[in-house]
Each structure stands twice: as structure tokens, then as C-alpha cells.
Amino acid sequence: MTKKQKKVLYRIIIAAALMIALQFVPVQGYVRFALYLIPYLVIGYDILRKAVLGIAHGEVFDENFLMAVATVGAMLLGVYNEANGMEGEFAEGVAVMLFYQIGELFQAVAVGKSRRNISALMDIRPDYANVEDENGRLTQMDPEDVAVGTVIVVQPGEKIPIDGVIVEGSSTLNTSALTGESLPRDTSAGEEVISGCVNLSGLLRIRTTKEFGESTVSKILDLVENSSMKKARTENFITKFARYYTPAVCYSALALAVIPSVVNLLMGNPANWNTWVIRALTFLVISCPCALVISIPLSFFGGIGGASSCGILVKGSNYLEALARTKYVVFDKTGTLTKGVFQVTEVHVDEEFTALEGEKAQEVLLELAACAESYSVHPISKSLREAYGGEIKPSRTAEVEEIGGHGVIAAVDGKKVAAGNARLMEKLGLGDVLRSNSPEQKNGGTVVHVAVDGKYAGCILISDVVKPQSAEAIAALKAEGVKETVMLTGDSNAAAQRVAKELKLDQVKSELLPGDKVNAVEELLAAKAPKEVLAFVGDGINDAPVLSRADIGVAMGALGSDAAIEAADIVLMDDNPMKLALAVKISRKCLRIVYENIVFALAVKAICLALGAVGIANMWIAIFADVGVMVLAVLNAIRCLQVKKGLA
């Protein structure tokens, strides 16, 4: 809880304790009124203040004004009863305000988990750029002060601060935070690089092609800020309702207090002001929408709590409400529909190598590649070693030569083994041996080609693995009425098409930068119906802008970046895409209960208001119409917390 929420909680506890204690204090009259006024002001002074300020600013009819009028009316009715020898219902005014504040606190706690400023996104903003002076010494400069065309130096482990072109050096770049590519990318002189990427290995000299303000990392920050401003939020129901309900009941109560008495005077009868004023005040007490004020936020709070118990964090009731109307779901690929880890999925052996090694040709090929890559820290090398699984003795590998942007050449058990990409095979004069229908072209992923003693031996396919729940999640969303499922990714087209085909997605767009993803979502938003909701599911920093721009942003929480989690409206804490379909079910159950409470509360209120207007309803009926209906509505709202066997 925040300090403000804790303060409200303390006020609730103090007011409730005082109200209960006063039930046992044997005093009457104005002394009793004065004593009850203490807890009333403790719990309701801010509501009264907001109501007065609203009147001063011309915004009279809101929920604060209605609560003020209803509770002040209850207190005045108590004063009148005390003056006429009856017991005043002061506790009613205090209780109504107390229940209202409890509901507001519930709502505040739920909304308190709403999005914060995306401070984690600032972590991708480089703090400096290395500029080499005439003596060869590196000077750290503010990236904003680096002019276009300046050559900067990026050492291993540093972020590239500004977009540019490599003029010297080769390395491996981790671009996953920006482009969503599932594997680190090899790069060398002459290639363009974007800011925000992490240099994993070699030293790079880069000639800048843009100012820092125009670089990719700055644009991402701007996209998030601008997208957040565009995002439409569901307006609170109570505010909308009170806009019409409050003036209606206030004017009705005023008319009930004045018109009958005036008519009686005109007809020559006693005015009976006391009778009609009492009816008007009773009318106001009945009209207090406590059941709606409490049960609606509590229903959403219960829905949020039920979702949380299933590992689904919903940051606000408006997102839970919008989730029920989701018709389009857009997914990122890496880490969302796939595991985001790299595994050996296929091993292809050349016929000559098979004839030489026999049935164990695949195992031998994998072993030789793993040994050759044993000294490398590259993620692909790690995947090869994990796939091999056996112990690799350092003594088996010698004469290791790592060729940046190509691969590794080493002596393994006396054999010259080369493991790398197609460019390495071309360099060794084996380009014509590579088959045209390589796994890279056919299935997507990264291919490690292997040559042994100058002869092509085969290749190993390393690719991102689809999560086992992804296909089921897509099917479940379709069953829930989702019209279209779309995948947007920075990965290659071949890898994207492979995943899309396996999961039976409706549409796929690949090789996208963060700005491209936002544009694609903008197109989908423009094409959908106004009341339909588009949800985007992602996990990387590169997804933060589009998470903010979508109607609902859903982040994978366990492995997702901090920026994505901060930007999202809903977080799936265990990275299981099936939880999205469950969240939709929970939201629909929650809305169903909300509508039940609205219909029930308004129906009872309407009946009791009619009875109160004609004098049939007394204070007991008023209490039932207010507190009784509220209790029943709250009990119904608590059902939102129940989520059994993964079903809402």
C-alpha cells in the first residue's frame, strides 16, 4: 500500500471503532449527534471537501456530491428524530460513508498496481559514447554531443550508443532487446548497426549515421511516451452513472420536499412540511448507491484477485473490463509463443560422412562441432555443447581459431574441424557443396555447417523452440471468440512462417523493428470495429511501445523484460500463453457479476424509491435499500475470487 492508502485504512479503522463504541454510550440528543459527528468527519471529510470543491468549480453532480448529500441527509434526519423524542439514525450516515471509503480503498489498491513510469526502459539508453582522440585514448562523451560522421569505439560488453556503420572490426551483437531476434547476430565491417544492441565479443569502430535524438533507442522511448498518451481508458462506471443519477435523485428529493407542501397550501390544507421533508430525506438515504459504489469496484477487485491466484496480474479494473471484449490478439514470437532459448532441433549429415562414420554419423558430427566450439562463449556454442551432453576434455581441442562473423576452426582429435555459417564454408572453398534446400531456407533457424579435414560433413539446425502450450492457447482463444490471431516478430521470415504454420496463426509479419510493430498494430486498430478490443502479447524491451499502443498490453512476466512488464496492462507471471485465455474467461465472469449487481441494485432502489415517495417506505426499508442491497451485492461480488480448476 502507498502512504495515502495506509492513511485511508487507518481512518477506516478509527471511524469503525468509534462507531461501534458509540453504540454502547448512553447519551441522547445533540450530544449523541456531536459524538457521531467525530467518526463521520474522520471518515468523510475528504469526500465532503471534494463535493464542496466540485460545487465551486461548477462540477456539482458527481459521486462525491451524491455521497455528501445522502450522508448529510441521514445525519439531519437523525437530528430531527432526536428532537422529536425518537432515536436518531446517526450511525446510518457514518456507515454509508464508511462503506464507501472501504470500496474506494479496494479500488485504490487494485489500481495501485497499474502501470508506472517505464523507468526500466531507461536502462537501454547508453550513458556515454567512446570517442578516440589523436593519441589513441578513449574519451567518454554524452551521446547527444556526438556529431554525425564521428567514429566511436564500442568495446565488448558495451551498448552501441548511436546508429551507424561498422568501419572496423567484427563481433556478435545481442539485438533481442530491440528487434526481438531470437539469436545473437554476427556482424562485420560495412554493416549497419542500431543503438541499444549489446556488443558481445570483438572491438568495433562505428561511424555514426544519425544524431542520438534520431537513433533507434531514442525513438523507442518516444514511441512509448506517445503511445501511452494515445491509449483510451474505460471511464469509471460510477462517474458516468452519477452524472445522470445524482441530479435526478437530488431534484426528485427537492421536489418531494417542496411540491406536495406547496400544493397543500394552495388547496387550503395544512402544508405538512415535516412529513414531506422526512420523506425527502428518507428518499435520499434510499437513493444512496452504496451497493453500486462498493460492489462494482469489489467485483473487479475480486476478479483481479482471482486472476492473481492463477498467476495473472491485472493492473486495473478497466483492463479487466476491456479484456472481455477482446477480438484480436497480436503476439510477439520470441519468449512469447516460443521459449526464447536455442536448441539443436535437427542434424543433417552428408552422404560421404555417413559412409565414413556409419550409423553414428550424426552423433560424431555433433560431438566434433561441440568440441570445436568448446572454447567459445557464443550462445550457439553453448547450444551445441548442451545437445552433445558428454564431457569435453580440453586436451581434445587445439589450434582454435575463431573467425569473427564466420565461425571456428580447430583441431579435434587430430582432425581439422570447421564449424560456422555458409560464409565460412565459402572461405574454405566448399560453397558449391551446400545444398539449396538447406534447413535454414526450409524451416527457419540458424544453421551451423561443419567441415572435417577439408570436406563438407553436414549441418546442424539450431532454432527457437515453440512453447508446448502455445498451440493450445491459440485454439482456446479462438474458442473464446477471438476473431484473428497475429504474430509480429523481428525474426527472419523463414523462422516466423515455421512458427505460424505450426500454431495455425491467421497472420504473420516478420523482420520488424519496434516502429514497424507499432505501425502494424495501428493498421489493425484502424481496421477493427470501435467496440472491439485488440490485445498485444510480448516480452521484450522492443515490445514496450506496442504494448502501450494496443488496447490491452499483455507481458510475459517471468522472463519478460522490466520495461515490457511496466508498459503492460496485464502480466502473465509464469510465461504460459494459456493464461491469456483464462484471463478472458475470468474477465467475462467478472463482468457478468457486475451486471447482475447493477440490475439487482437499481431494481431494488427503484422499488424502494417509489415506496419512499408515497410514504410507505420507512427508515428500515431505507436501510435495506442501502446497506442490505450492498451486503447482498458484495456477497455476489466475492464470487469473482473463485477460480476453480483453471476455469473462470
Buried (B, 14 or more C-beta within 10 A) or exposed (E): EEEEBEEBBEBBEBBBEBBEEBEEEEEEEEEBBEBBBBBBEBBBEBBBEBBEEBBEEEBBBBBBBBBBBBBBBBBBBBBBBBEEEEEBBBBBBBBBBBBBBBBBBBBBBBBBBBBEEBEBBEBBBBEBBBBBEEEEEBEEBEBEEBEBEBBBBBEEEBBBBBBBEBEBBBBBBBBBBBBBBBBBBBBBBEBEBBBBBBBBBBBBBBBBBBBBEEBBBBBBBEBBBEBBEEBEEBEBBBEEBBBEBBBEBBEBBEBBBBEBBEEBEEEEEEBBBEBBBBBBBBBBBBBBBBBBBBBBBBBBBBBBBBBBEBBBBBBBBBBBBBBBBBBBBBBBBBBBBBBBBBBBBBBBBBEBBBEBBEEEBBBBBBBBBBBBBBBBEBBBBBBBBEBBEEEBEEEBBEEBEBBBBBBBBBBBEEEBBBBBBBBBBBBBEBBEBBEEEBBBEBBBBBBBBBBBEEBBBBBBBBBBBBBEBBBBBBBBBBEBEBBBBBBBBBBBEBBBBBBBEBBEBBBBBBBBBBBBBBBBBBEBBEEBEEEBBBBBBBBBBBBBBBBBBBBBBBBBBBBBBBBBBBBBBBBBBEBBBBBBBBBBBBBBBBBBBBEBBBEBBBEBBEBBBEBBBEEEBEBEBBBBBBBBBBBBBBEBBBBBBEBEEEEB
